[in-house]
């Protein structure tokens, strides 16, 4: 049998997860945001992705020291250039996987 404490914790986690998404949606549906704020908000996904990926690309996971010759970082550079030039998500994934497969043979 599930105790009431577990149910309260699950309900609390649901509320804490739901409210930060629901409140801005309800508050901002009938309002227009200034153009400078919309432009600023467009940078948030790229900033979050960079914050997640950069440490994994440039640091050695065992020693947590900077290592710019990791296969992940070496492969990320031409993959990024391909993504910028072609703007093709599928092509970028395929190029990145192929380059990483080749890099694993040489590193």
Secondary structure per residue as TSV (DSSP state, phi and psi in degrees):
chain	resnum	aa	ss	phi	psi
A	1	X	-	360.0	140.0
A	2	X	-	-82.9	131.1
A	3	X	-	-78.0	159.6
A	4	X	H	-66.5	-27.9
A	5	X	H	-65.6	-42.0
A	6	X	H	-63.4	-43.0
A	7	X	H	-63.6	-38.5
A	8	X	H	-65.5	-40.0
A	9	X	H	-65.4	-44.1
A	10	X	H	-64.4	-42.6
A	11	X	H	-63.5	-42.7
A	12	X	H	-62.7	-42.5
A	13	X	H	-64.3	-37.6
A	14	X	H	-64.1	-42.3
A	15	X	H	-66.1	-44.3
A	16	X	H	-64.6	-31.3
A	17	X	H	-79.5	-37.7
A	18	X	H	-76.9	-43.8
A	19	X	H	-60.4	-45.4
A	20	X	H	-63.5	-19.1
A	21	X	H	-90.5	-37.5
A	22	X	H	-77.8	-42.4
A	23	X	H	-60.2	-48.9
A	24	X	H	-63.3	-35.1
A	25	X	H	-61.8	-47.6
A	26	X	H	-68.3	-41.2
A	27	X	H	-69.0	-36.0
A	28	X	H	-100.7	1.4
A	29	X	T	-65.6	-34.9
A	30	X	T	-104.5	11.8
A	31	X	S	-118.0	150.9
A	32	X	-	-105.2	139.4
A	33	X	-	-88.5	150.4
A	34	X	-	-62.2	149.6
A	35	X	H	-62.8	-34.7
A	36	X	H	-65.6	-33.8
A	37	X	H	-72.3	-38.6
A	38	X	H	-63.9	-42.8
A	39	X	H	-62.7	-41.3
A	40	X	H	-65.6	-40.7
A	41	X	H	-66.7	-25.2
A	42	X	T	-64.9	-23.6
A	43	X	T	-82.4	-13.6
A	44	X	H	-62.7	-46.2
A	45	X	H	-60.2	-41.0
A	46	X	H	-66.2	-38.0
A	47	X	H	-67.2	-40.5
A	48	X	H	-67.0	-44.4
A	49	X	H	-61.9	-41.0
A	50	X	H	-64.3	-41.8
A	51	X	H	-65.1	-30.5
A	52	X	H	-80.5	-43.3
A	53	X	H	-80.7	-39.3
A	54	X	H	-58.4	-47.3
A	55	X	H	-61.2	-35.1
A	56	X	H	-70.6	-28.3
A	57	X	H	-83.5	-33.5
A	58	X	H	-111.4	-2.1
A	59	X	B	-117.1	145.7
A	60	X	-	-79.1	125.7
A	61	X	T	-67.9	-28.5
A	62	X	T	-75.5	-44.9
A	63	X	T	-103.6	-9.7
A	64	X	-	56.3	34.9
A	65	X	-	-109.2	159.1
A	66	X	B	-73.4	129.0
A	67	X	-	-139.9	102.3
A	68	X	T	-82.1	-3.1
A	69	X	T	-105.6	25.2
A	70	X	-	-71.9	146.0
A	71	X	H	-58.4	-35.4
A	72	X	H	-61.6	-42.2
A	73	X	H	-73.1	-41.6
A	74	X	H	-62.5	-38.6
A	75	X	H	-75.3	-31.7
A	76	X	H	-64.5	-32.7
A	77	X	H	-66.0	-55.8
A	78	X	H	-67.1	-28.8
A	79	X	H	-65.7	-41.3
A	80	X	H	-63.7	-42.7
A	81	X	H	-61.7	-43.3
A	82	X	H	-59.9	-42.6
A	83	X	H	-63.7	-41.2
A	84	X	H	-66.0	-42.3
A	85	X	H	-72.4	-38.9
A	86	X	H	-101.0	-25.8
A	87	X	-	55.1	35.7
A	88	X	-	-112.5	113.9
A	89	X	H	-66.6	-46.6
A	90	X	H	-62.2	-44.5
A	91	X	H	-63.1	-38.9
A	92	X	H	-64.1	-42.6
A	93	X	H	-63.0	-44.4
A	94	X	H	-65.1	-45.8
A	95	X	H	-61.9	-44.3
A	96	X	H	-61.5	-42.0
A	97	X	H	-67.1	-41.9
A	98	X	H	-64.5	-45.4
A	99	X	H	-64.2	-38.1
A	100	X	H	-67.7	-38.0
A	101	X	H	-61.4	-42.2
A	102	X	H	-67.6	-39.7
A	103	X	H	-65.6	-33.1
A	104	X	H	-66.4	-25.8
A	105	X	H	-76.0	-26.5
A	106	X	H	-102.7	-16.8
A	107	X	-	-104.6	360.0
